[in-house]
Amino acid sequence: MIAPFIAPVSPYAAGHRGIDLAAQSGETVLAPHDGVVSFVGVVVDRPVLSITQADDVITTVEPVQALVAVGDRVLAGRQIGTVAAGGHCPPSCLHFGVRLHGRYVSPLLYLGGLQRAILLPTGP
């Protein structure tokens, strides 16, 4: 991982709404889960692809040259595109974001990369 998720303090505040993974232009991008492609297009200056799954979870990858179209059903691990040129981390990376009920959450919650919280006693 090149850059971690940094939650914004409000929906409009600064933050890093996903994680950046090391990747080179042209590399294969695989579907992170089963779902339906809900968006393929350019946002600001980079190509973005989103997949909606059950329980109102939407994952987004960018920059991606899509090999799928809106409405296509995809299976986890199947190719959905290739890493495109551009993006926000030079020279190249793949940004992976997750929204749950419209709010950005750490993708590590779904990738098994977060340790469980342990509550410790506050007194003797």
Backbone as CSV, one residue per row, in Angstrom:
resi,resn,N_x,N_y,N_z,CA_x,CA_y,CA_z,C_x,C_y,C_z
1,MET,0.851,-1.164,0.000,0.000,0.000,0.000,0.905,1.238,0.000
2,ILE,0.574,2.164,-0.887,1.344,3.399,-1.007,0.816,4.463,-0.047
3,ALA,-0.513,4.581,0.071,-1.127,5.592,0.938,-2.359,5.002,1.605
4,PRO,-2.531,5.261,2.915,-3.666,4.702,3.649,-4.925,5.547,3.518
5,PHE,-6.020,4.985,4.001,-7.290,5.695,4.119,-7.166,6.716,5.249
6,ILE,-7.605,7.947,4.990,-7.665,8.980,6.021,-9.079,9.545,5.978
7,ALA,-9.854,9.230,6.995,-11.259,9.640,7.023,-11.385,11.154,7.111
8,PRO,-12.253,11.740,6.303,-12.510,13.175,6.432,-13.352,13.423,7.682
9,VAL,-13.204,14.614,8.285,-13.985,14.909,9.491,-15.435,15.248,9.155
10,SER,-15.695,15.587,7.897,-17.054,15.827,7.428,-17.112,15.406,5.965
11,PRO,-18.301,15.267,5.390,-18.391,14.831,3.988,-17.660,15.739,3.001
12,TYR,-17.410,16.992,3.377,-16.795,17.937,2.455,-15.357,18.308,2.839
13,ALA,-14.845,17.721,3.904,-13.500,18.043,4.384,-12.440,17.237,3.632
14,ALA,-11.207,17.672,3.792,-10.075,16.957,3.190,-9.933,15.581,3.827
15,GLY,-9.377,14.679,3.078,-9.118,13.320,3.541,-8.647,12.494,2.364
16,HIS,-8.324,11.260,2.616,-7.961,10.337,1.536,-8.974,9.214,1.591
17,ARG,-9.946,9.250,0.686,-11.132,8.403,0.742,-10.919,7.055,0.088
18,GLY,-9.840,6.423,0.435,-9.515,5.105,-0.092,-8.067,4.793,0.213
19,ILE,-7.554,3.768,-0.441,-6.142,3.424,-0.308,-5.524,3.425,-1.697
20,ASP,-4.247,3.724,-1.753,-3.517,3.674,-3.019,-2.638,2.444,-3.019
21,LEU,-2.746,1.669,-4.088,-1.979,0.440,-4.247,-0.959,0.613,-5.363
22,ALA,0.223,0.066,-5.175,1.248,0.144,-6.210,0.751,-0.570,-7.457
23,ALA,0.827,0.106,-8.589,0.393,-0.476,-9.863,1.004,0.317,-11.000
24,GLN,1.182,-0.336,-12.114,1.729,0.302,-13.306,0.661,0.359,-14.386
25,SER,0.734,1.370,-15.210,-0.193,1.513,-16.326,-0.191,0.241,-17.162
26,GLY,-1.386,-0.242,-17.486,-1.526,-1.452,-18.294,-1.730,-2.726,-17.499
27,GLU,-1.492,-2.682,-16.189,-1.689,-3.879,-15.369,-3.176,-4.227,-15.277
28,THR,-3.468,-5.492,-15.080,-4.830,-5.990,-14.973,-5.481,-5.534,-13.665
29,VAL,-6.745,-5.133,-13.751,-7.540,-4.785,-12.569,-8.644,-5.823,-12.452
30,LEU,-8.751,-6.430,-11.272,-9.739,-7.480,-11.025,-10.873,-6.954,-10.151
31,ALA,-12.055,-7.501,-10.346,-13.206,-7.135,-9.518,-12.931,-7.549,-8.077
32,PRO,-13.107,-6.633,-7.119,-12.850,-6.985,-5.727,-13.952,-7.837,-5.103
33,HIS,-15.111,-7.894,-5.746,-16.252,-8.645,-5.222,-17.269,-8.836,-6.338
34,ASP,-18.236,-9.721,-6.104,-19.353,-9.871,-7.029,-20.214,-8.614,-6.959
35,GLY,-20.788,-8.229,-8.079,-21.672,-7.069,-8.062,-22.081,-6.654,-9.460
36,VAL,-22.619,-5.448,-9.550,-23.073,-4.886,-10.811,-22.321,-3.577,-11.039
37,VAL,-21.790,-3.415,-12.234,-21.081,-2.181,-12.568,-22.101,-1.043,-12.559
38,SER,-21.847,-0.051,-11.714,-22.800,1.049,-11.558,-22.306,2.365,-12.145
39,PHE,-21.015,2.458,-12.450,-20.480,3.669,-13.066,-19.206,3.348,-13.824
40,VAL,-19.115,3.876,-15.028,-17.893,3.855,-15.825,-17.832,5.215,-16.499
41,GLY,-16.800,5.970,-16.211,-16.690,7.293,-16.819,-15.529,8.078,-16.251
42,VAL,-15.427,9.311,-16.677,-14.346,10.177,-16.236,-14.864,11.096,-15.139
43,VAL,-14.121,11.160,-14.043,-14.410,12.089,-12.961,-13.215,13.033,-12.872
44,VAL,-13.472,14.287,-13.060,-12.470,15.343,-13.152,-11.546,15.044,-14.329
45,ASP,-10.463,14.307,-14.104,-9.507,14.052,-15.188,-9.064,12.594,-15.245
46,ARG,-9.787,11.699,-14.569,-9.350,10.298,-14.558,-10.509,9.336,-14.731
47,PRO,-10.249,8.220,-15.409,-11.295,7.217,-15.624,-11.570,6.412,-14.346
48,VAL,-12.852,6.299,-14.018,-13.290,5.677,-12.767,-14.269,4.551,-13.090
49,LEU,-14.244,3.510,-12.262,-15.160,2.383,-12.397,-15.691,2.045,-11.014
50,SER,-17.015,1.932,-10.883,-17.631,1.584,-9.600,-18.474,0.333,-9.747
51,ILE,-18.474,-0.475,-8.680,-19.258,-1.710,-8.627,-20.114,-1.672,-7.371
52,THR,-21.419,-1.952,-7.536,-22.337,-1.992,-6.405,-22.599,-3.441,-6.039
53,GLN,-22.563,-3.722,-4.740,-22.870,-5.061,-4.258,-23.993,-4.970,-3.245
54,ALA,-24.389,-6.091,-2.703,-25.473,-6.131,-1.720,-25.127,-5.277,-0.505
55,ASP,-26.127,-4.925,0.252,-25.971,-4.167,1.497,-25.474,-2.747,1.279
56,ASP,-25.745,-2.171,0.080,-25.422,-0.778,-0.208,-23.927,-0.467,-0.079
57,VAL,-23.108,-1.388,-0.573,-21.658,-1.197,-0.603,-21.264,-0.923,-2.053
58,ILE,-20.501,0.152,-2.252,-20.000,0.499,-3.582,-18.491,0.621,-3.502
59,THR,-17.798,-0.094,-4.384,-16.349,0.043,-4.470,-16.006,0.790,-5.750
60,THR,-14.929,1.553,-5.678,-14.498,2.358,-6.804,-13.007,2.169,-7.013
61,VAL,-12.605,2.045,-8.272,-11.184,1.970,-8.617,-10.886,3.029,-9.669
62,GLU,-9.675,3.586,-9.576,-9.253,4.602,-10.538,-7.740,4.717,-10.540
63,PRO,-7.122,5.116,-11.586,-7.636,5.272,-12.945,-7.695,3.904,-13.625
64,VAL,-8.808,3.604,-14.237,-9.009,2.294,-14.861,-9.624,2.449,-16.248
65,GLN,-9.002,1.771,-17.200,-9.574,1.658,-18.537,-10.508,0.454,-18.476
66,ALA,-11.801,0.705,-18.451,-12.791,-0.345,-18.218,-12.932,-1.291,-19.406
67,LEU,-13.115,-2.567,-19.080,-13.443,-3.588,-20.071,-14.880,-4.056,-19.872
68,VAL,-15.600,-3.389,-18.968,-16.991,-3.705,-18.670,-17.819,-2.434,-18.841
69,ALA,-19.133,-2.593,-18.827,-20.039,-1.455,-19.010,-21.044,-1.402,-17.865
70,VAL,-21.652,-0.244,-17.688,-22.687,-0.083,-16.666,-23.770,-1.139,-16.892
71,GLY,-24.146,-1.801,-15.794,-25.166,-2.848,-15.864,-24.603,-4.249,-15.948
72,ASP,-23.316,-4.368,-16.300,-22.701,-5.695,-16.370,-22.574,-6.297,-14.973
73,ARG,-22.873,-7.603,-14.864,-22.614,-8.330,-13.619,-21.174,-8.816,-13.671
74,VAL,-20.470,-8.646,-12.551,-19.072,-9.075,-12.482,-18.894,-10.016,-11.307
75,LEU,-17.917,-10.876,-11.416,-17.590,-11.823,-10.355,-16.242,-11.468,-9.753
76,ALA,-16.118,-11.674,-8.460,-14.857,-11.396,-7.770,-13.706,-12.112,-8.471
77,GLY,-12.618,-11.381,-8.674,-11.424,-11.963,-9.268,-11.383,-11.949,-10.781
78,ARG,-12.461,-11.535,-11.428,-12.487,-11.453,-12.890,-11.972,-10.097,-13.339
79,GLN,-11.329,-10.063,-14.497,-10.791,-8.805,-15.008,-11.917,-7.842,-15.368
80,ILE,-11.774,-6.592,-14.884,-12.740,-5.550,-15.198,-12.105,-4.413,-15.990
81,GLY,-10.776,-4.410,-16.072,-10.091,-3.351,-16.804,-8.597,-3.433,-16.620
82,THR,-7.939,-2.333,-17.011,-6.501,-2.208,-16.825,-6.210,-0.853,-16.196
83,VAL,-5.101,-0.775,-15.482,-4.705,0.491,-14.881,-4.408,1.474,-16.006
84,ALA,-5.038,2.622,-15.945,-4.849,3.656,-16.960,-3.750,4.622,-16.511
85,ALA,-3.295,5.426,-17.435,-2.320,6.463,-17.105,-3.016,7.546,-16.296
86,GLY,-2.240,8.259,-15.518,-2.796,9.353,-14.736,-3.042,8.942,-13.309
87,GLY,-3.999,9.573,-12.698,-4.266,9.312,-11.297,-3.615,10.378,-10.444
88,HIS,-3.723,10.215,-9.146,-3.213,11.248,-8.261,-1.907,10.920,-7.566
89,CYS,-1.294,9.776,-7.891,0.004,9.475,-7.285,1.005,9.086,-8.372
90,PRO,2.007,9.912,-8.545,2.998,9.621,-9.580,3.949,8.521,-9.139
91,PRO,4.502,7.696,-10.019,4.189,7.741,-11.435,2.885,7.042,-11.759
92,SER,2.449,6.092,-10.894,1.204,5.385,-11.164,0.789,4.621,-9.917
93,CYS,-0.511,4.441,-9.761,-1.047,3.632,-8.672,-2.498,3.312,-9.008
94,LEU,-3.100,2.478,-8.189,-4.522,2.182,-8.309,-5.169,2.629,-7.006
95,HIS,-6.115,3.557,-7.108,-6.844,4.036,-5.934,-8.073,3.147,-5.767
96,PHE,-8.287,2.643,-4.557,-9.401,1.754,-4.241,-10.190,2.362,-3.087
97,GLY,-11.457,2.707,-3.358,-12.309,3.298,-2.340,-13.554,2.463,-2.103
98,VAL,-14.117,2.590,-0.901,-15.331,1.858,-0.532,-16.296,2.828,0.147
99,ARG,-17.557,2.788,-0.309,-18.625,3.555,0.341,-19.656,2.580,0.899
100,LEU,-20.054,2.819,2.116,-21.099,2.045,2.776,-22.225,3.014,3.112
101,HIS,-23.404,2.798,2.546,-24.552,3.702,2.729,-24.171,5.146,2.384
102,GLY,-23.353,5.306,1.344,-22.987,6.627,0.862,-21.813,7.281,1.562
103,ARG,-21.284,6.673,2.604,-20.154,7.251,3.346,-18.897,6.437,3.092
104,TYR,-17.779,7.133,2.900,-16.516,6.443,2.675,-16.044,5.769,3.956
105,VAL,-15.602,4.522,3.806,-15.032,3.755,4.915,-13.714,3.167,4.443
106,SER,-12.908,2.721,5.375,-11.619,2.147,5.007,-11.810,0.842,4.233
107,PRO,-11.182,0.729,3.062,-11.247,-0.530,2.320,-10.663,-1.703,3.104
108,LEU,-9.791,-1.408,4.058,-9.187,-2.486,4.841,-10.221,-3.233,5.669
109,LEU,-11.367,-2.608,5.939,-12.455,-3.307,6.632,-12.934,-4.510,5.814
110,TYR,-12.797,-4.426,4.498,-13.260,-5.481,3.596,-12.127,-6.371,3.109
111,LEU,-10.898,-5.925,3.320,-9.743,-6.692,2.847,-9.040,-7.439,3.970
112,GLY,-9.528,-7.292,5.190,-8.920,-7.992,6.317,-7.628,-7.361,6.788
113,GLY,-7.416,-6.080,6.535,-6.165,-5.442,6.904,-6.201,-4.647,8.187
114,LEU,-7.317,-4.661,8.899,-7.397,-3.931,10.162,-7.417,-4.909,11.324
115,GLN,-6.641,-4.596,12.357,-6.673,-5.426,13.548,-7.937,-5.133,14.337
116,ARG,-8.436,-6.128,15.027,-9.612,-5.943,15.867,-9.280,-5.029,17.028
117,ALA,-10.219,-4.172,17.370,-10.050,-3.307,18.545,-10.219,-4.135,19.797
118,ILE,-9.397,-3.834,20.794,-9.484,-4.522,22.080,-9.737,-3.459,23.141
119,LEU,-10.823,-3.610,23.865,-11.149,-2.670,24.922,-10.372,-3.062,26.183
120,LEU,-9.691,-2.074,26.747,-8.904,-2.319,27.951,-9.608,-1.686,29.143
121,PRO,-9.419,-2.252,30.309,-10.040,-1.662,31.502,-9.478,-0.266,31.767
122,THR,-10.305,0.608,32.328,-9.860,1.974,32.596,-9.349,2.155,34.011
123,GLY,-9.576,1.220,34.863,-9.145,1.362,36.251,-8.618,0.066,36.811
124,PRO,-8.253,0.107,38.104,-7.681,-1.101,38.736,-8.641,-2.231,38.899
